[in-house]
Amino acid sequence: AGDVLSVAKLAIGPQEGAADLVPKLAQLGADLLCKTLDTLEKGEVLPQPQDESAASYAPLLKKTHGIADFSLPAQGVYDRFRAFHERPGFYAALKGQTLKLLAMDAPRQASGADSPGTLVAVTSEGFEISCGDSKNVIIGQVQAAGTKAMPAADFARGHGILPGMKFEIPVL
């Protein structure tokens, strides 16, 4: 709220997540603050009214914000993963077990038209899961409750996870 004294922009790379941006934004903010205070002291800053139509409210994050919704387009699933995987976490359920999804690759074209949330394949890369736009995402690392993080392929071998199974909405 209030007038704007200065602005800085930062391009977000296609692989960058929230955790990658925190140190960059902290440095950018510190540099901008120093520059703004210097120009303010010299009287070189002219406050500009904020565009209220472009303002948005950011609620506190809840665990439920990090529920994977594979009915979304693959890029949307991937973007939500990048935003939430560090905090509050990104979750899905398989065979009734809630999994925290810890690593995901960018979307790729699917070979078939499986329904969203279907486990298309288990490869050395991890779980290949269909999304709402006939593209797939790859989950590379998972963590079940009370266990250590592990490659998704290893989890599949130890838990009887097979192609054709469906990811579900977890109970958090």
N, C-alpha and C positions, 0 to 999 in steps of 0.2 A: 504494500500500500504506500501511497505517496509518490512524490516526484522521482524521476530517474535522473541520476547524475552521470552515469556512464554505463556502457554495455560492452560485453565481450562475447564472442561466439566461439564455439568449439565444435568441429566436425566429429561425428561419431562414426567410427569405422564399422563395416558390416560384421565383424567378428567381436567387437568390443561389448562387454557387459557392464553392468552397474559398478562392479568391483574394480574394473579397469579404469573407469572414469573418475572415481573418488580422488585419487592422488592428482590427476590432471586438473580437475576442477578446483581442488584446494590450491594448487600452484597458480592457476589462472586467476582465482579469486584474490589471492594474496597480492599478486602483481597489480591487478586492477585496483585494489584498495589503495595501495601505495601511490599509484599514478593519480588516482582520483583525489586523494587527500592533498597531494602536491599542487594539482591544478586548482583545487578548491581554495587552498591557502593563497594562491596567486590571484584569485578572482577570475580565473579563466573558464570556470564551469558555469554553464547556464542550465539550471534544472528544467527538465522537460516533463510535462504531464504524462502519466502512464496511460496506455491504451487499455481501459478497463474491459473492453470487449475481448481482448486477447488474454486476459488474466484467467488463471484456472486455480482450482482448489485441489490440493494434494492431501488426501486423507492418510492417516497412519496406516502402515501396511499390516495386514492380518495374515495369518497362515493360509486362510482360504483364498487370498489373492494368488497364491502360487499353485493352484490346482491346474494340472495340464488338461486342456480341452482340445482333443485331437480332431474335433469337428471343424475347428478353425482352419484356414489355409496354412500350409506348412510354414510359410514365412511368419505368420502370426504366432504360431506355436514357438518357433525359434526365437522371435523377438521377446515374447513373454518369458521364455527361459532365460535369455540374456538379462532381462530386467530383474527377475525374482530368484534366480538360483542361489545367490549368496544369502539374501535375506528377503523374504521370510523362508525361502526354500521353494523348490518346484517338485510337485508330487503327482503320482499316479498310482493306481492299484492294479495288481495282476494276481489272479487266483486268490482274491480276497486279502492280499497282503499289500500294505502301503509301502511304496518305494519312493525314496528321495532320489530324484534324477540329478546327477552331479555333472555330467558331461553330455553335450549334444553337438552334433555336426549340423552345418547349414543344410537347408532342404535340397533334395535332389529329385529328379524326375522318377516317377514310379513306373514299374514294368506292367502293372495291372491296375484294376480299378477296385481295390479292396475297400470295404467300408471303413470309415474313420475309426482309428483306435485299434485296428487289427495289426497284430504282430506278423509282418510279412515274411521276415527272415531273421535268423540269428546267425551272425557272421563273426569273424574275429574282430570286426569293428564294433559290434554290439547289436542292439535290438533295432531293426528297421521297422518303423511304425508308419502306417498310412494316415494321411491327414485329409481334411475336407476338400482339398482341391486336386486330388489325384497325384500329389507329390508326397514324398516320405521324408521323415527325419530319422536320424540315427542317434540312439541313446548309447553312449559309450561306457558310462559308469553309473552304478546305482548303489544305494545303501538301504537295506531293510532295517526296520526298528530293532535296536539292540545289537546290531552287527557293524562290522567295519565296512568302509567303502570298498567296492570291488568292481572289476570290469564286468559289464553286463553279460558278456559271453560266458564268463565263469559262473555268474549267478544262474544263468539258464541251465548250465550243465548240472549244477547241484540241486536245482529245484524243479526239474522236469518241465521247463518252459519250452514250448514248441510253437512253430509257426501256425497261424490260424487262431491263436488265443486272442482275446480282446482285453485291452486296457480299459479300466473303469475309473469312475470318479471315486477318490479315496474318502474315507471317513476320517476327518482330522479333529 
